Amino acid sequence: MNVEKIIKTEKQMPLEARTIIHLILVQNKTTEIVANALKPFEVSQQQFNVLRILRGQRGKPANLSTINERMVAKMSNTTRLIDKLLARGYVQRIVCEANRRKVEITITEAGIAALSKMDKAVSKAEKVILQNFNKKELKQLNSLLDKF
């Protein structure tokens, strides 16, 4: 990916600015590829993330706060994401008997089955995104990104 070519400039960019623009362009490209992989399932990347969090609970319910703190992309509309997944039958919402203000969310069997199919599509997308890297380069890239 050539930053100058993409943004159509011929002038020499400062390394810092070029790096930030490069990161933004990479993020946009990866987001687009993953979003396209999820499109047939009619779920967003955020909804996919919620389903993965709930599957990781291994049957234990999670509350909105737990889901929100584990989200890759932090957002304030977790309730809306849950509502959409609830409408599709992928999650269920349970009001805690002991504390009626506490709402717990679990993934349903339908959610687990759908997520399994989504995982395969996202895995293919990841392979496309990372096709130009070998394992050593991926480890090095991750090591560099860990510095953030």
C-alpha positions in Angstrom: 0.0 0.0 0.0 1.6 3.3 -1.1 0.2 6.1 1.0 1.3 8.9 -1.4 -0.3 7.1 -4.3 -3.6 6.6 -2.4 -3.9 10.1 -1.2 -2.6 11.4 -4.6 0.3 13.5 -3.4 3.8 13.8 -4.8 5.3 15.7 -1.9 7.4 14.0 0.7 5.4 13.5 3.8 6.8 13.6 7.3 7.4 10.1 8.6 5.1 10.6 11.5 2.2 11.8 9.4 2.7 9.1 6.8 2.7 6.5 9.5 -0.6 7.7 11.0 -2.3 8.0 7.6 -0.9 4.5 6.8 -2.5 3.1 9.9 -5.8 4.7 9.1 -5.8 3.4 5.6 -5.0 -0.1 6.8 -7.8 0.1 9.4 -10.2 1.2 6.7 -9.2 -1.6 4.4 -9.4 -4.3 7.1 -12.8 -3.0 8.3 -14.2 -3.1 4.8 -13.0 -6.7 4.2 -14.4 -8.0 7.5 -17.6 -6.1 7.0 -18.1 -7.7 3.6 -17.4 -11.1 5.1 -20.2 -10.5 7.6 -22.7 -9.0 5.2 -24.4 -12.3 4.2 -25.1 -12.8 7.9 -26.6 -9.4 8.3 -24.6 -8.5 11.4 -22.2 -5.7 12.0 -18.6 -6.2 13.3 -19.8 -4.9 16.6 -22.6 -7.5 16.8 -20.1 -10.2 15.8 -17.9 -9.0 18.6 -20.7 -9.2 21.1 -21.5 -12.8 20.0 -17.9 -13.8 20.5 -17.8 -12.2 23.9 -20.9 -14.1 24.9 -19.6 -17.4 23.5 -16.5 -16.8 25.6 -18.6 -16.7 28.7 -19.1 -20.5 28.3 -22.8 -20.4 29.3 -22.4 -17.9 32.0 -24.5 -14.7 31.5 -22.9 -11.3 31.0 -24.2 -7.9 31.8 -24.0 -4.9 29.6 -21.0 -3.5 31.5 -19.0 -6.7 31.0 -19.8 -6.8 27.3 -18.9 -3.1 26.9 -15.6 -3.4 28.6 -14.6 -6.4 26.5 -15.6 -4.8 23.2 -12.8 -4.3 20.7 -14.4 -0.9 19.6 -15.8 0.8 22.7 -19.2 2.3 22.2 -22.2 3.5 24.2 -24.8 1.8 22.1 -24.3 -1.8 23.4 -28.0 -2.0 24.4 -29.0 -1.3 20.8 -26.5 -4.0 19.6 -28.1 -6.5 22.0 -31.6 -5.5 20.9 -30.7 -6.4 17.3 -29.2 -9.7 18.3 -32.2 -10.4 20.4 -34.5 -9.8 17.5 -32.5 -12.3 15.4 -32.8 -14.9 18.2 -29.0 -15.0 18.7 -29.1 -13.8 22.4 -31.5 -13.8 25.2 -32.0 -11.3 27.9 -32.8 -12.4 31.4 -33.8 -10.1 34.3 -32.1 -11.1 37.5 -34.7 -12.3 40.1 -32.6 -11.0 43.0 -32.0 -7.6 41.5 -34.6 -6.6 38.9 -32.4 -3.8 37.6 -29.7 -6.2 36.6 -30.1 -7.6 33.1 -28.0 -10.6 32.0 -27.4 -11.7 28.4 -26.5 -15.1 27.1 -25.9 -16.4 23.6 -28.5 -18.9 22.3 -28.0 -22.1 20.4 -29.0 -20.2 17.3 -26.4 -17.6 18.1 -23.7 -20.2 18.6 -24.6 -21.9 15.2 -24.6 -18.6 13.3 -21.4 -17.5 15.0 -19.7 -20.7 13.9 -20.6 -19.9 10.2 -19.5 -16.3 10.7 -16.1 -17.5 12.2 -15.4 -19.3 8.9 -16.2 -16.3 6.8 -14.1 -14.0 9.0 -11.2 -16.5 9.0 -11.2 -16.4 5.2 -11.2 -12.6 5.3 -8.3 -12.5 7.7 -6.3 -14.8 5.4 -7.0 -12.3 2.5 -6.0 -9.3 4.7 -2.8 -11.0 5.8 -1.8 -12.9 2.7 1.3 -10.9 2.1 2.8 -11.7 5.5 4.6 -14.8 6.8 4.4 -16.0 10.4 7.7 -14.3 11.3 6.5 -10.9 9.9 3.1 -11.2 11.7 4.9 -11.8 15.0 7.1 -8.8 14.3 4.1 -6.6 13.3 2.3 -7.6 16.5 5.4 -6.9 18.6 5.5 -3.4 17.0 1.8 -2.8 17.5 2.1 -3.8 21.2 4.1 -0.6 21.7 0.9 1.4 21.4 
